Amino acid sequence: MKKIVIAGVALLGLLSCQQNKIAFVDNTTLINDYQEKKDVESKFQVKLDSFQKKTDSLSQALQAEAQQFQAEASKMAQSKAEKRYGELMQKRQQIQQQVQQEEMQLQQDSQGQIDSLVKKVRNFIKEYGKNNGYTYILGANEAGSVLYGEETKDITEELLKALNDKYKEEK
């Protein structure tokens, strides 16, 4: 009987000593080194470059038109020069509005894709944690949610590899 009680206490002691499996991830590194994020950024850089070329082209055309007007303005009647100047100013405002709208649309599209990507990464981490027996996976970032963690508990690289492997499969 005594042996059974001792074995029971020992078993209870072992069960109560089980520790939670905890790790942490450097969020910044994980997101910035994630290949899909790099691909999204590359795609938007191409759009941004195209937008910049278009903007530069519109600006140069307007500037050329303004220079031509300045050269001809002294030969024009004052009322005609004022009218032409007003037209140029109106055209300039229209171009500025168009550029601002396109720029805002690009920013919204980019932010939407990045937000979607962050959500996807969070869901991946959640599934990874469940599938690998983690009780907690903490996020380390610039704000200091994890101020210290043993290097052995940092699973950033292993998560990054798994995330990139999954992305390659989806491509």
C-alpha positions in Angstrom: 0.0 0.0 0.0 2.8 2.3 0.9 4.5 1.7 -2.5 1.2 2.6 -4.3 1.0 5.9 -2.4 4.6 6.7 -3.1 4.2 5.9 -6.8 1.0 8.0 -6.9 2.8 10.9 -5.3 5.7 10.5 -7.7 3.3 10.4 -10.7 1.5 13.4 -9.5 4.8 15.2 -9.1 5.8 14.4 -12.6 2.5 15.6 -14.1 2.6 18.8 -12.1 6.2 19.5 -13.3 5.3 19.5 -16.9 6.2 22.9 -18.3 4.4 24.8 -21.0 6.3 24.9 -24.3 7.0 28.5 -24.9 9.0 30.2 -27.7 9.2 33.6 -29.3 9.5 35.1 -32.7 11.1 38.3 -33.9 8.1 39.7 -35.7 10.1 42.3 -37.6 12.5 39.8 -39.0 9.8 37.3 -39.8 7.7 39.8 -41.8 10.6 41.5 -43.5 12.3 38.3 -44.6 9.1 36.6 -45.7 9.4 36.0 -49.4 5.7 36.8 -50.1 6.2 40.3 -48.5 9.3 40.8 -50.7 7.2 39.9 -53.8 4.4 42.2 -52.8 6.9 45.0 -52.3 8.5 44.3 -55.7 5.1 44.4 -57.4 4.2 47.7 -55.8 7.7 49.1 -56.6 7.0 48.5 -60.3 3.6 50.2 -59.9 5.3 53.1 -58.0 8.0 53.5 -60.7 5.3 53.5 -63.4 3.3 56.1 -61.4 6.4 58.2 -61.0 7.2 58.1 -64.7 3.7 59.2 -65.5 3.8 62.0 -62.9 7.1 63.2 -64.3 5.8 63.1 -67.8 2.7 65.1 -66.9 4.8 67.6 -64.9 7.3 68.1 -67.8 4.5 68.6 -70.3 2.8 71.2 -68.1 6.2 72.9 -67.5 6.9 73.0 -71.2 3.4 74.5 -71.8 4.0 77.1 -69.1 7.4 78.1 -70.6 5.8 78.4 -74.0 3.1 80.6 -72.4 5.8 82.8 -70.7 7.5 83.3 -74.0 4.3 84.3 -75.8 2.6 86.2 -73.0 4.4 89.5 -73.7 3.0 89.4 -77.2 -0.6 88.7 -76.2 -3.3 91.0 -75.2 -3.6 91.2 -71.4 -7.1 89.7 -71.2 -6.0 86.8 -73.5 -2.9 86.3 -71.4 -4.9 86.3 -68.1 -7.3 83.8 -69.6 -4.5 81.5 -70.8 -2.8 81.8 -67.4 -6.1 80.8 -65.7 -6.4 77.8 -68.0 -2.8 76.7 -67.1 -3.5 77.0 -63.4 -6.7 75.0 -63.7 -4.8 72.3 -65.7 -2.1 72.3 -63.0 -4.7 71.8 -60.3 -6.4 69.0 -62.2 -3.1 67.2 -62.6 -2.3 67.6 -58.9 -5.7 66.1 -58.0 -5.3 63.2 -60.3 -1.8 62.5 -59.0 -3.0 62.7 -55.4 -5.9 60.3 -56.1 -3.7 57.8 -57.8 -1.1 58.0 -55.0 -3.8 57.5 -52.4 -5.1 54.5 -54.3 -1.6 53.0 -54.5 -1.1 53.5 -50.8 -4.5 51.9 -50.0 -3.8 48.9 -52.2 -0.4 48.4 -50.7 -1.6 48.8 -47.1 -4.4 46.4 -47.8 -2.1 43.7 -49.1 0.4 44.2 -46.2 -2.5 44.0 -43.7 -3.7 40.8 -45.4 -0.1 39.4 -45.3 0.3 40.1 -41.6 -3.0 38.4 -40.9 -1.9 35.4 -42.9 1.4 35.2 -41.0 -0.4 35.4 -37.6 -2.7 32.6 -38.7 0.3 30.6 -39.8 2.0 31.1 -36.4 -1.1 30.0 -34.6 -1.4 26.8 -36.7 2.3 26.2 -36.3 2.1 26.5 -32.6 -0.9 24.1 -32.4 0.8 21.6 -34.7 4.1 21.7 -32.8 2.8 21.6 -29.2 3.5 25.1 -28.2 1.5 26.6 -25.3 2.6 30.1 -26.2 4.5 31.8 -29.1 5.3 35.3 -28.1 6.1 38.1 -30.5 9.3 40.1 -30.0 9.4 43.5 -31.6 10.7 47.0 -31.3 8.1 47.9 -28.7 9.6 45.3 -26.3 6.9 42.7 -25.8 9.7 40.2 -25.2 12.5 42.0 -23.5 14.7 38.9 -23.1 14.5 35.4 -24.4 17.0 32.5 -24.5 18.3 32.0 -27.9 17.1 28.4 -27.8 13.6 29.7 -27.5 13.8 31.9 -30.6 12.0 30.0 -33.4 12.1 32.9 -35.9 14.3 31.2 -38.4 12.4 27.9 -38.3 9.1 29.7 -38.6 10.4 31.8 -41.5 11.6 28.6 -43.3 8.3 26.9 -42.8 6.4 30.1 -44.0 8.6 30.5 -47.1 8.3 26.8 -47.9 4.5 27.0 -47.7 4.6 30.1 -49.9 6.7 28.3 -52.5 4.2 25.5 -52.6 1.3 27.9 -53.1 3.1 29.7 -56.0 
